[in-house]
Amino acid sequence: MNISLKQKQTLKLSLKLWLPILQAPIQELDTLFKEYSYSNPFVECQSHFESSGSWGGEEDNKRAFIENSSIYQESLYDKIEREIDSELFPTTKSQQVAHEILFFISNEGYFEGDVEKIAIQCNTTKEFVENIRQRFAYIEPYGVGAKDMVESFLFQLNSMNIDSQLDSFMRVIIKNIKNIDKYHTHHLFGEAKELLKRFNSPPAVNYLGDMPYVIPDFFVDIEEDIKIRINNDYYPDIIVAQPFQNGNMEVKEKIKEAKDLVNLLELRKATLYKLVLTIVEKQLNFFLGSELKPLTMAQVAHELGFEESTISRAVSNKYIKCERGTFALRSFFTNAVSKDLSSSEIKNYITSLIENENHAQPLTDQELVDKVMQRYGMNMVRRTITKYRKLLDIPSSKERTRIYKMQGG
């Protein structure tokens, strides 16, 4: 799985082909290469799931592939990651900050981080971080990255093509949405209320359903050695058709492109293998049943000799399956609370505390803070624990009291 010099040269010459191949979810590779074959007569794409030999002649497997592919839905975080690669974030620094902001976006789509701390983490100014956060107003799903409902509505308003008078009125009533009825005599009030019905609250409401079906790119087994197996069943076979004798320059370019596609598909496998191996080695304790350690994309990018933006593309929509379950590659990157303590470990500890709490007296956020500080010997403020609790979709102690009573204990 070494990345050869020849493959690196192919990569430099074929970036337009390479990036979509690297970033595509495994179940979309077949469609992607079939599209290439439609425009290049020298590319033959053979799908494993269409060949009874590759699937052992099991019709159920073929049917499962088709069904699974049809219900796959891109996750909120993968969607935003793809948007971060757009021209809205053209520099390495802007993408670094955008990814740090993404880490603090809740399942509902709201930003729950600290701009000043992100600035320190990324070695920049809080003004720059806030500028990058404001750019989230122009990415989909519209409204994500906002701090609250009001700002989310303002973000969503930016995506609407309405006249300037209605736009100005909408901004007024959004900022005063708790007292919206006082504007009922305004001639645009009815139109504004209808427009408000089109807003999503929370902004990521369309992503709050059941988890989408995912297909793992790799299988990881930790025994005496680390065993990593690629999911080859979902990789098409790309064959370069035998060219006929022709000195036409366009024909030569198509043949070269066909050969590049073969190399780039192998390069995807090699790149992802090295990435997964590095993640497994860095997070070995997790695979052995412990907690995640602090790990950033910048660290992995430096170790593998890639740009951080390349690592971001590589982890997008990629999953591994191990004894503990199926996990998104992006979930193995977690911020450091202290030198050897990740936020993931604290979240898991909070979850275990609440799972085992006294239903008659649920733990308050302050009590959770006290227990976390006692366990890890560190200082922490209550708002941090509150943020973690919300990220875990755990109700407050008062709400949990109500839920326990409804459940009869």
KEKE-3310 file (N, C-alpha, C; in steps of 0.2 Angstrom, whole numbers, plus 5000, padded with zeros to 4 digits):
npx = (5004:5010:5013:5018:5032:5028:5014:5012:5016:5007:4996:4999:4997:4984:4974:4961:4954:4957:4953:4938:4938:4945:4937:4924:4910:4911:4901:4897:4907:4906:4896:4902:4914:4908:4902:4914:4917:4907:4911:4924:4930:4939:4939:4933:4921:4918:4907:4907:4895:4887:4891:4890:4900:4909:4902:4899:4888:4876:4860:4854:4864:4867:4854:4854:4864:4859:4848:4853:4862:4852:4846:4855:4861:4869:4878:4875:4888:4897:4891:4893:4907:4911:4906:4915:4926:4924:4925:4923:4931:4946:4959:4972:4972:4959:4952:4956:4952:4938:4935:4938:4928:4917:4918:4912:4899:4882:4871:4859:4863:4868:4881:4891:4903:4918:4924:4935:4944:4945:4952:4964:4968:4970:4980:4977:4967:4953:4944:4946:4942:4928:4924:4926:4916:4905:4904:4898:4885:4882:4883:4876:4867:4857:4859:4866:4879:4876:4873:4861:4843:4838:4850:4851:4840:4843:4854:4848:4840:4848:4850:4838:4830:4823:4814:4822:4815:4806:4816:4823:4812:4810:4822:4821:4809:4814:4824:4817:4808:4801:4792:4784:4771:4768:4770:4760:4752:4759:4761:4768:4767:4759:4765:4778:4776:4772:4784:4792:4788:4795:4807:4820:4820:4826:4841:4847:4837:4832:4842:4840:4834:4834:4850:4859:4861:4876:4891:4905:4922:4933:4938:4943:4953:4959:4971:4984:4991:4988:4975:4970:4958:4953:4937:4934:4923:4915:4922:4924:4931:4942:4946:4957:4953:4960:4969:4967:4978:4982:4987:4981:4980:4970:4965:4976:4976:4965:4967:4978:4971:4963:4972:4977:4965:4964:4976:4973:4963:4969:4977:4969:4965:4977:4980:4970:4971:4984:4980:4970:4977:4986:4977:4972:4983:4987:4975:4974:4971:4957:4952:4955:4946:4946:4947:4946:4960:4967:4968:4972:4968:4978:4990:4990:4990:5003:5011:5009:5012:5004:4993:4982:4969:4968:4967:4955:4946:4949:4944:4930:4914:4918:4920:4924:4924:4923:4926:4919:4909:4903:4911:4913:4927:4930:4926:4937:4945:4948:4947:4959:4957:4966:4983:4984:4971:4955:4941:4931:4933:4928:4915:4910:4912:4902:4891:4890:4889:4876:4868:4868:4863:4853:4837:4827:4834:4841:4858:4864:4871:4882:4885:4889:4901:4909:4911:4918:4929:4935:4937:4947:4956:4957:4953:4937:4924:4907:4899:4905:4903:4889:4888:4894:4885:4873:4878:4878:4865:4857:4845:4842:4844:4832:4823:4825:4821:4807:4805:4808:4798:4787:4790:4788:4797)
npy = (4994:5006:5023:5026:5034:5035:5036:5047:5057:5055:5060:5073:5078:5075:5082:5086:5075:5067:5073:5072:5057:5054:5060:5054:5045:5027:5019:5027:5026:5017:5023:5036:5032:5026:5037:5043:5033:5035:5046:5043:5033:5023:5018:5005:5000:4989:4983:4976:4972:4969:4957:4940:4932:4939:4941:4929:4923:4927:4932:4940:4948:4956:4963:4969:4978:4987:4992:4997:5007:5016:5021:5028:5043:5058:5064:5077:5083:5078:5084:5098:5098:5096:5108:5116:5115:5123:5138:5148:5147:5149:5148:5139:5142:5148:5136:5128:5135:5135:5121:5119:5126:5119:5108:5112:5113:5108:5094:5099:5110:5122:5133:5130:5134:5142:5157:5164:5154:5146:5154:5155:5141:5140:5149:5162:5178:5182:5190:5186:5173:5174:5181:5170:5161:5169:5167:5155:5157:5156:5143:5127:5115:5130:5142:5134:5135:5146:5155:5155:5154:5166:5172:5161:5162:5174:5170:5161:5169:5176:5168:5169:5175:5189:5205:5221:5229:5220:5212:5220:5223:5210:5207:5216:5211:5198:5200:5205:5194:5188:5198:5199:5201:5214:5221:5219:5227:5232:5233:5223:5212:5200:5194:5192:5184:5172:5169:5166:5154:5146:5144:5134:5127:5119:5124:5112:5103:5094:5084:5077:5065:5047:5038:5038:5024:5016:5011:5003:5008:5001:4987:4984:4974:4971:4961:4951:4958:4973:4972:4977:4978:4982:4986:4979:4975:4985:4992:4996:4987:4994:4995:4997:4999:4991:5001:5006:5008:5024:5040:5052:5066:5069:5056:5050:5057:5053:5040:5041:5047:5037:5028:5035:5035:5022:5021:5031:5026:5016:5023:5030:5019:5016:5028:5030:5019:5021:5032:5027:5017:5025:5032:5022:5017:5029:5030:5018:5014:5016:5007:4996:4997:5008:5026:5039:5048:5065:5071:5079:5084:5091:5086:5073:5075:5081:5071:5061:5068:5076:5090:5098:5100:5090:5079:5082:5080:5067:5060:5063:5057:5043:5027:5016:4999:4990:4980:4987:4994:5003:5017:5035:5041:5054:5056:5051:5062:5073:5086:5093:5093:5093:5089:5075:5072:5070:5078:5069:5059:5065:5067:5054:5050:5058:5054:5041:5044:5050:5039:5031:5038:5044:5043:5050:5061:5069:5072:5088:5101:5107:5098:5088:5094:5095:5081:5078:5086:5080:5067:5069:5078:5092:5109:5115:5124:5127:5130:5123:5110:5110:5113:5101:5092:5096:5094:5080:5078:5077:5080:5093:5093:5096:5093:5080:5075:5077:5068:5056:5054:5053:5041:5033:5032)
npz = (5000:4998:4993:4977:4968:4955:4956:4963:4954:4944:4952:4953:4940:4938:4946:4945:4942:4953:4966:4967:4966:4978:4988:4986:4993:4997:4991:4980:4971:4960:4952:4949:4942:4931:4925:4921:4911:4902:4895:4890:4879:4881:4894:4904:4915:4927:4938:4954:4961:4951:4945:4946:4950:4958:4969:4974:4968:4975:4976:4986:4991:4980:4979:4992:4991:4981:4988:5000:4994:4989:5000:5006:5015:5015:5029:5042:5046:5036:5025:5028:5029:5015:5010:5016:5008:4998:4988:4997:5008:5005:5009:5018:5031:5033:5031:5041:5052:5049:5050:5064:5069:5065:5073:5084:5081:5085:5084:5081:5073:5078:5083:5096:5102:5108:5102:5105:5111:5100:5092:5099:5098:5084:5082:5078:5076:5086:5079:5066:5067:5070:5058:5049:5054:5051:5038:5036:5034:5021:5017:5014:5025:5025:5038:5048:5060:5066:5081:5088:5087:5082:5075:5066:5058:5052:5045:5036:5029:5021:5010:5003:4989:4989:4988:4992:5001:5008:5013:5022:5031:5036:5043:5054:5061:5063:5072:5083:5086:5097:5100:5089:5085:5087:5075:5067:5060:5049:5031:5025:5034:5033:5022:5027:5038:5031:5025:5036:5039:5031:5036:5044:5060:5072:5063:5057:5056:5046:5047:5058:5059:5059:5059:5044:5033:5032:5024:5027:5024:5028:5037:5054:5064:5080:5086:5090:5081:5072:5061:5045:5034:5017:5010:4997:4990:4985:4977:4960:4945:4935:4918:4905:4889:4874:4864:4847:4833:4831:4828:4833:4843:4853:4855:4861:4873:4879:4881:4890:4901:4904:4909:4920:4928:4932:4940:4949:4956:4963:4970:4979:4987:4993:4999:5008:5016:5022:5030:5038:5045:5052:5060:5068:5074:5082:5089:5097:5110:5110:5102:5109:5119:5127:5129:5117:5112:5111:5095:5080:5063:5057:5063:5058:5045:5044:5047:5037:5026:5019:5014:5025:5021:5011:5020:5026:5015:5013:5024:5024:5023:5025:5033:5046:5052:5067:5081:5091:5084:5070:5064:5059:5051:5054:5067:5075:5077:5089:5100:5112:5129:5140:5141:5139:5138:5130:5124:5120:5129:5141:5138:5136:5149:5156:5150:5155:5169:5169:5165:5175:5186:5201:5199:5206:5210:5199:5192:5193:5182:5188:5198:5189:5184:5196:5198:5187:5188:5200:5196:5185:5190:5187:5182:5178:5170:5172:5161:5151:5153:5152:5138:5133:5137:5130:5117:5117:5117:5129:5140:5152:5170:5176:5166:5164:5177:5175:5164:5170:5179:5171:5166:5176:5187)
capx = (5000:5015:5012:5024:5033:5024:5007:5013:5017:5000:4992:5000:4994:4977:4970:4953:4951:4959:4949:4932:4939:4947:4931:4917:4908:4913:4895:4896:4913:4904:4893:4907:4918:4903:4902:4920:4917:4903:4915:4930:4928:4944:4937:4928:4920:4915:4904:4907:4889:4883:4895:4888:4906:4912:4898:4898:4881:4871:4856:4853:4869:4866:4849:4856:4868:4855:4844:4858:4864:4847:4844:4861:4860:4875:4877:4876:4895:4900:4889:4897:4914:4911:4905:4921:4931:4922:4929:4921:4936:4951:4966:4973:4970:4952:4949:4958:4947:4931:4935:4937:4921:4913:4919:4908:4892:4878:4867:4854:4866:4870:4888:4892:4910:4921:4928:4942:4948:4947:4958:4971:4970:4972:4985:4975:4963:4946:4940:4947:4938:4921:4923:4925:4910:4900:4904:4894:4878:4882:4884:4870:4861:4857:4857:4871:4885:4873:4873:4855:4838:4838:4855:4850:4835:4846:4858:4844:4837:4853:4849:4832:4829:4817:4816:4826:4810:4804:4822:4824:4807:4811:4828:4818:4805:4818:4828:4812:4803:4797:4787:4782:4764:4767:4771:4754:4748:4763:4758:4771:4767:4757:4770:4784:4774:4772:4791:4795:4786:4799:4814:4821:4821:4833:4843:4849:4831:4832:4847:4839:4831:4838:4856:4859:4864:4883:4895:4912:4927:4938:4937:4949:4953:4965:4972:4991:4993:4983:4973:4966:4955:4949:4931:4935:4917:4912:4927:4924:4937:4943:4950:4959:4952:4966:4969:4969:4984:4980:4991:4977:4982:4964:4965:4981:4975:4959:4971:4982:4966:4960:4977:4977:4960:4966:4981:4970:4958:4973:4980:4964:4965:4984:4980:4965:4974:4989:4976:4967:4983:4989:4972:4972:4989:4986:4969:4974:4967:4950:4950:4955:4940:4947:4944:4949:4965:4967:4971:4970:4969:4985:4995:4990:4993:5010:5014:5008:5015:4998:4989:4977:4963:4968:4965:4948:4943:4949:4939:4923:4910:4922:4919:4927:4920:4928:4923:4915:4904:4905:4912:4915:4934:4931:4925:4943:4949:4945:4951:4962:4955:4972:4988:4982:4963:4951:4934:4927:4933:4924:4908:4908:4911:4896:4885:4890:4886:4869:4865:4868:4861:4847:4831:4824:4838:4846:4863:4864:4877:4887:4887:4893:4907:4912:4913:4923:4936:4937:4940:4953:4961:4958:4948:4933:4918:4900:4896:4908:4899:4883:4889:4895:4878:4869:4881:4876:4857:4855:4841:4844:4842:4825:4819:4826:4816:4800:4805:4809:4792:4783:4792:4786:4803)
capy = (5000:5012:5028:5026:5040:5036:5038:5054:5060:5055:5064:5080:5079:5074:5084:5087:5068:5064:5075:5068:5050:5053:5062:5051:5039:5021:5017:5031:5025:5014:5029:5040:5029:5025:5043:5044:5029:5038:5052:5041:5026:5018:5016:5000:5000:4983:4983:4969:4969:4966:4951:4935:4928:4943:4941:4922:4921:4928:4938:4944:4953:4962:4967:4973:4984:4992:4995:5001:5013:5020:5025:5032:5050:5061:5066:5084:5085:5077:5089:5104:5097:5097:5115:5120:5114:5128:5145:5153:5146:5148:5147:5134:5145:5148:5130:5126:5138:5132:5114:5119:5129:5113:5103:5114:5113:5103:5090:5104:5115:5128:5134:5131:5134:5149:5160:5166:5148:5143:5158:5153:5135:5140:5154:5168:5182:5181:5193:5182:5167:5177:5182:5164:5159:5172:5164:5149:5160:5155:5136:5123:5118:5137:5143:5131:5139:5152:5154:5155:5154:5173:5172:5156:5165:5179:5167:5158:5175:5178:5163:5170:5180:5194:5212:5224:5232:5214:5210:5225:5221:5203:5208:5219:5206:5192:5202:5206:5189:5187:5203:5199:5203:5222:5223:5216:5232:5233:5230:5217:5208:5194:5190:5190:5178:5166:5168:5163:5147:5142:5144:5128:5128:5121:5124:5106:5099:5089:5079:5075:5058:5041:5038:5035:5018:5018:5006:5004:5007:4997:4983:4984:4969:4971:4955:4951:4963:4977:4970:4982:4975:4986:4984:4979:4973:4991:4995:4994:4986:4999:4992:5002:4996:4991:5006:5005:5012:5031:5045:5057:5069:5068:5049:5049:5060:5049:5034:5043:5049:5030:5025:5039:5033:5016:5023:5036:5022:5012:5029:5031:5014:5017:5034:5029:5013:5024:5036:5023:5014:5031:5034:5016:5017:5035:5029:5011:5013:5016:5000:4991:4998:5014:5032:5043:5053:5071:5070:5084:5083:5094:5081:5067:5078:5082:5064:5058:5073:5079:5096:5097:5100:5084:5074:5083:5077:5060:5057:5064:5051:5037:5024:5009:4994:4987:4976:4992:4996:5007:5024:5039:5043:5061:5055:5050:5068:5076:5092:5091:5097:5094:5086:5068:5071:5072:5080:5063:5055:5068:5066:5047:5050:5062:5049:5035:5046:5051:5033:5028:5043:5043:5046:5054:5067:5069:5076:5095:5102:5109:5091:5085:5098:5093:5074:5078:5089:5076:5061:5070:5082:5098:5114:5116:5128:5123:5131:5118:5103:5111:5112:5094:5089:5098:5090:5073:5078:5075:5085:5096:5089:5097:5090:5073:5073:5076:5062:5050:5054:5051:5034:5029:5031)
capz = (5000:4998:4987:4973:4964:4949:4958:4965:4948:4942:4956:4951:4933:4937:4952:4944:4943:4960:4972:4967:4968:4985:4992:4985:4997:4994:4987:4974:4966:4954:4948:4947:4936:4925:4922:4917:4905:4896:4891:4888:4876:4883:4901:4905:4922:4929:4945:4957:4963:4945:4943:4951:4952:4963:4975:4975:4966:4980:4974:4991:4992:4975:4981:4998:4989:4978:4993:5004:4991:4988:5006:5009:5015:5018:5036:5042:5046:5030:5021:5029:5027:5008:5009:5018:5003:4993:4987:5003:5012:5000:5011:5023:5038:5034:5031:5047:5057:5048:5053:5071:5071:5063:5078:5090:5079:5088:5080:5078:5068:5081:5085:5104:5104:5111:5097:5108:5112:5094:5089:5102:5095:5077:5081:5074:5080:5087:5073:5060:5068:5069:5051:5046:5056:5048:5031:5037:5032:5014:5015:5016:5025:5027:5045:5052:5062:5070:5089:5091:5082:5078:5070:5061:5054:5048:5040:5031:5025:5016:5004:4999:4984:4990:4987:4998:5006:5012:5017:5028:5036:5039:5048:5060:5064:5066:5078:5088:5085:5103:5100:5082:5084:5087:5068:5063:5056:5044:5025:5023:5039:5031:5018:5031:5042:5027:5024:5042:5039:5027:5039:5048:5067:5072:5056:5054:5057:5041:5048:5065:5059:5060:5056:5038:5032:5030:5022:5030:5019:5030:5043:5058:5069:5084:5089:5092:5077:5069:5054:5042:5027:5013:5008:4990:4986:4983:4972:4953:4942:4929:4913:4899:4883:4870:4859:4840:4830:4829:4831:4835:4850:4857:4857:4866:4879:4882:4884:4896:4906:4906:4913:4926:4932:4936:4945:4955:4961:4967:4975:4984:4992:4997:5004:5014:5020:5027:5034:5043:5049:5056:5065:5072:5078:5086:5094:5098:5116:5109:5099:5114:5124:5131:5126:5112:5114:5107:5088:5075:5056:5056:5065:5054:5038:5044:5048:5031:5021:5015:5016:5030:5017:5008:5025:5027:5010:5013:5030:5022:5021:5026:5039:5048:5056:5071:5086:5095:5080:5064:5066:5054:5052:5057:5074:5078:5078:5095:5103:5118:5135:5143:5137:5137:5139:5125:5125:5119:5135:5146:5136:5138:5157:5158:5148:5160:5175:5169:5164:5182:5191:5204:5195:5210:5211:5193:5193:5190:5178:5193:5201:5184:5184:5202:5197:5181:5191:5204:5192:5181:5193:5183:5183:5172:5171:5171:5154:5146:5154:5149:5131:5131:5138:5124:5111:5118:5117:5135:5143:5158:5176:5177:5161:5166:5182:5172:5160:5174:5183:5166:5165:5182:5191)
cpx = (5004:5013:5018:5025:5029:5017:5007:5013:5010:4995:4993:4997:4987:4973:4963:4950:4952:4955:4942:4933:4941:4941:4925:4916:4909:4907:4894:4902:4910:4900:4898:4911:4914:4902:4908:4920:4913:4906:4922:4929:4933:4944:4932:4927:4916:4913:4904:4900:4884:4886:4893:4895:4909:4908:4896:4891:4875:4867:4854:4858:4868:4860:4850:4860:4864:4851:4848:4860:4858:4844:4849:4859:4866:4873:4878:4884:4898:4898:4893:4904:4915:4910:4911:4926:4930:4926:4928:4927:4943:4958:4966:4971:4963:4949:4950:4953:4940:4930:4934:4930:4916:4913:4914:4901:4888:4875:4862:4857:4869:4878:4888:4899:4912:4926:4935:4946:4950:4952:4964:4973:4973:4977:4983:4971:4956:4941:4940:4942:4930:4920:4922:4918:4904:4899:4899:4887:4877:4883:4877:4872:4861:4855:4862:4876:4882:4873:4867:4850:4838:4843:4854:4845:4838:4851:4854:4841:4842:4853:4843:4832:4823:4819:4819:4821:4808:4810:4823:4819:4808:4817:4825:4814:4809:4821:4823:4806:4799:4791:4784:4775:4763:4768:4765:4751:4753:4760:4761:4771:4765:4762:4776:4782:4774:4780:4794:4794:4791:4806:4814:4823:4821:4836:4845:4843:4830:4837:4846:4836:4836:4845:4856:4863:4871:4886:4902:4917:4933:4936:4943:4948:4959:4966:4979:4994:4987:4982:4968:4964:4951:4942:4931:4928:4914:4916:4926:4930:4937:4948:4951:4958:4959:4965:4971:4975:4981:4984:4988:4979:4976:4964:4970:4980:4969:4962:4974:4977:4964:4965:4978:4971:4961:4971:4978:4966:4963:4976:4975:4964:4972:4983:4976:4968:4979:4985:4973:4972:4985:4984:4972:4978:4989:4981:4969:4970:4960:4948:4951:4950:4941:4944:4949:4954:4965:4971:4968:4972:4976:4990:4995:4992:5000:5014:5014:5011:5010:4996:4984:4970:4962:4965:4958:4944:4943:4945:4932:4920:4913:4921:4923:4923:4925:4923:4918:4910:4907:4905:4915:4922:4934:4930:4931:4947:4945:4950:4954:4959:4961:4977:4986:4975:4959:4944:4929:4927:4928:4917:4906:4907:4904:4890:4885:4887:4878:4865:4864:4866:4855:4842:4827:4827:4843:4852:4863:4871:4883:4889:4891:4900:4912:4915:4919:4930:4939:4941:4947:4957:4962:4952:4944:4927:4912:4898:4899:4905:4892:4883:4890:4888:4873:4871:4879:4868:4854:4851:4844:4841:4834:4820:4819:4822:4809:4800:4804:4802:4787:4784:4790:4792:4809)
cpy = (5006:5016:5029:5033:5041:5038:5045:5059:5061:5059:5071:5082:5078:5076:5084:5080:5066:5066:5072:5061:5049:5055:5058:5045:5032:5018:5021:5030:5022:5019:5033:5038:5027:5031:5045:5039:5031:5043:5049:5034:5021:5016:5011:5000:4994:4983:4976:4967:4967:4959:4946:4932:4932:4942:4934:4920:4922:4934:4942:4949:4958:4966:4971:4979:4989:4996:4999:5008:5018:5024:5029:5039:5053:5064:5074:5086:5084:5082:5096:5104:5098:5104:5119:5120:5119:5134:5150:5152:5144:5146:5141:5136:5145:5142:5127:5128:5135:5125:5114:5122:5123:5108:5105:5115:5107:5099:5094:5109:5121:5128:5135:5131:5141:5152:5162:5160:5145:5148:5156:5146:5135:5146:5160:5173:5180:5184:5189:5175:5169:5178:5175:5161:5162:5170:5158:5151:5158:5148:5133:5118:5125:5138:5139:5136:5145:5150:5153:5155:5161:5173:5167:5159:5170:5176:5164:5163:5177:5173:5164:5176:5184:5201:5216:5227:5226:5212:5214:5224:5215:5204:5211:5214:5200:5194:5204:5200:5187:5192:5204:5202:5211:5225:5221:5221:5234:5230:5224:5211:5201:5190:5188:5184:5171:5164:5164:5156:5142:5141:5137:5130:5122:5120:5117:5101:5093:5083:5076:5068:5053:5042:5035:5028:5019:5011:5007:5003:5002:4993:4982:4979:4970:4965:4955:4957:4967:4974:4975:4979:4980:4983:4984:4977:4979:4995:4992:4992:4990:4996:4997:4998:4996:4996:5003:5010:5019:5036:5052:5060:5068:5061:5047:5052:5056:5043:5035:5044:5042:5027:5028:5037:5027:5017:5027:5031:5018:5017:5030:5026:5015:5023:5033:5023:5017:5029:5032:5019:5019:5032:5028:5016:5023:5033:5022:5009:5012:5009:4994:4992:5004:5020:5035:5048:5059:5070:5075:5082:5086:5089:5076:5069:5079:5075:5060:5062:5075:5086:5094:5096:5093:5078:5075:5080:5069:5057:5058:5058:5044:5034:5018:5005:4990:4983:4981:4995:5000:5014:5028:5041:5050:5061:5054:5056:5072:5081:5089:5096:5098:5090:5079:5066:5074:5074:5074:5059:5058:5067:5059:5046:5053:5057:5044:5038:5047:5044:5029:5032:5041:5046:5051:5061:5067:5074:5083:5096:5104:5102:5087:5088:5095:5086:5074:5080:5084:5070:5063:5075:5088:5103:5114:5120:5125:5124:5126:5112:5104:5110:5105:5090:5090:5094:5083:5072:5075:5081:5088:5092:5090:5093:5082:5071:5072:5070:5056:5049:5051:5043:5030:5028:5033)
cpz = (5000:4992:4983:4970:4958:4950:4960:4959:4944:4945:4954:4945:4933:4943:4951:4944:4950:4965:4972:4969:4975:4990:4992:4991:4994:4989:4981:4969:4960:4949:4945:4941:4930:4921:4918:4911:4900:4892:4889:4886:4878:4890:4901:4913:4924:4936:4948:4959:4957:4942:4948:4954:4958:4969:4977:4973:4970:4978:4980:4992:4987:4977:4987:4996:4986:4983:4997:5001:4990:4994:5009:5009:5019:5025:5036:5042:5040:5025:5022:5028:5019:5006:5011:5013:4997:4993:4993:5008:5008:5002:5016:5029:5038:5034:5038:5053:5056:5051:5061:5073:5070:5069:5084:5087:5082:5082:5077:5073:5071:5083:5093:5106:5107:5105:5099:5109:5105:5091:5092:5099:5088:5076:5077:5079:5081:5081:5067:5061:5067:5062:5047:5048:5052:5040:5031:5035:5025:5012:5017:5021:5028:5035:5050:5054:5066:5077:5092:5085:5078:5073:5064:5056:5049:5043:5034:5026:5020:5009:5000:4995:4984:4989:4993:5003:5011:5016:5023:5033:5040:5044:5054:5064:5067:5072:5084:5088:5091:5103:5093:5081:5084:5080:5064:5058:5049:5037:5023:5028:5037:5027:5022:5035:5038:5025:5029:5042:5035:5030:5043:5055:5070:5064:5053:5055:5052:5042:5055:5065:5061:5057:5049:5037:5029:5028:5024:5024:5021:5036:5047:5063:5073:5088:5092:5087:5075:5062:5051:5035:5024:5011:5000:4986:4983:4978:4965:4950:4936:4924:4907:4893:4878:4865:4852:4838:4828:4833:4833:4842:4855:4859:4862:4873:4883:4885:4890:4902:4909:4911:4920:4931:4936:4941:4951:4959:4965:4972:4980:4989:4996:5002:5010:5019:5025:5032:5040:5048:5054:5062:5070:5077:5084:5092:5096:5104:5115:5106:5104:5120:5128:5128:5121:5115:5109:5101:5084:5068:5054:5058:5060:5047:5038:5044:5041:5025:5016:5017:5021:5026:5013:5013:5026:5021:5011:5019:5028:5020:5021:5033:5040:5052:5060:5076:5090:5091:5074:5066:5060:5056:5055:5064:5078:5079:5083:5098:5110:5124:5139:5139:5134:5137:5134:5127:5125:5126:5141:5144:5137:5146:5159:5156:5153:5167:5175:5168:5171:5188:5195:5201:5199:5211:5205:5195:5189:5186:5183:5196:5196:5184:5190:5201:5192:5184:5196:5201:5188:5184:5189:5184:5177:5174:5169:5164:5149:5147:5151:5141:5129:5132:5132:5118:5111:5118:5123:5138:5150:5164:5177:5172:5162:5171:5180:5168:5164:5178:5178:5165:5171:5186:5188)
residu = (MET:ASN:ILE:SER:LEU:LYS:GLN:LYS:GLN:THR:LEU:LYS:LEU:SER:LEU:LYS:LEU:TRP:LEU:PRO:ILE:LEU:GLN:ALA:PRO:ILE:GLN:GLU:LEU:ASP:THR:LEU:PHE:LYS:GLU:TYR:SER:TYR:SER:ASN:PRO:PHE:VAL:GLU:CYS:GLN:SER:HIS:PHE:GLU:SER:SER:GLY:SER:TRP:GLY:GLY:GLU:GLU:ASP:ASN:LYS:ARG:ALA:PHE:ILE:GLU:ASN:SER:SER:ILE:TYR:GLN:GLU:SER:LEU:TYR:ASP:LYS:ILE:GLU:ARG:GLU:ILE:ASP:SER:GLU:LEU:PHE:PRO:THR:THR:LYS:SER:GLN:GLN:VAL:ALA:HIS:GLU:ILE:LEU:PHE:PHE:ILE:SER:ASN:GLU:GLY:TYR:PHE:GLU:GLY:ASP:VAL:GLU:LYS:ILE:ALA:ILE:GLN:CYS:ASN:THR:THR:LYS:GLU:PHE:VAL:GLU:ASN:ILE:ARG:GLN:ARG:PHE:ALA:TYR:ILE:GLU:PRO:TYR:GLY:VAL:GLY:ALA:LYS:ASP:MET:VAL:GLU:SER:PHE:LEU:PHE:GLN:LEU:ASN:SER:MET:ASN:ILE:ASP:SER:GLN:LEU:ASP:SER:PHE:MET:ARG:VAL:ILE:ILE:LYS:ASN:ILE:LYS:ASN:ILE:ASP:LYS:TYR:HIS:THR:HIS:HIS:LEU:PHE:GLY:GLU:ALA:LYS:GLU:LEU:LEU:LYS:ARG:PHE:ASN:SER:PRO:PRO:ALA:VAL:ASN:TYR:LEU:GLY:ASP:MET:PRO:TYR:VAL:ILE:PRO:ASP:PHE:PHE:VAL:ASP:ILE:GLU:GLU:ASP:ILE:LYS:ILE:ARG:ILE:ASN:ASN:ASP:TYR:TYR:PRO:ASP:ILE:ILE:VAL:ALA:GLN:PRO:PHE:GLN:ASN:GLY:ASN:MET:GLU:VAL:LYS:GLU:LYS:ILE:LYS:GLU:ALA:LYS:ASP:LEU:VAL:ASN:LEU:LEU:GLU:LEU:ARG:LYS:ALA:THR:LEU:TYR:LYS:LEU:VAL:LEU:THR:ILE:VAL:GLU:LYS:GLN:LEU:ASN:PHE:PHE:LEU:GLY:SER:GLU:LEU:LYS:PRO:LEU:THR:MET:ALA:GLN:VAL:ALA:HIS:GLU:LEU:GLY:PHE:GLU:GLU:SER:THR:ILE:SER:ARG:ALA:VAL:SER:ASN:LYS:TYR:ILE:LYS:CYS:GLU:ARG:GLY:THR:PHE:ALA:LEU:ARG:SER:PHE:PHE:THR:ASN:ALA:VAL:SER:LYS:ASP:LEU:SER:SER:SER:GLU:ILE:LYS:ASN:TYR:ILE:THR:SER:LEU:ILE:GLU:ASN:GLU:ASN:HIS:ALA:GLN:PRO:LEU:THR:ASP:GLN:GLU:LEU:VAL:ASP:LYS:VAL:MET:GLN:ARG:TYR:GLY:MET:ASN:MET:VAL:ARG:ARG:THR:ILE:THR:LYS:TYR:ARG:LYS:LEU:LEU:ASP:ILE:PRO:SER:SER:LYS:GLU:ARG:THR:ARG:ILE:TYR:LYS:MET:GLN:GLY:GLY)
# end
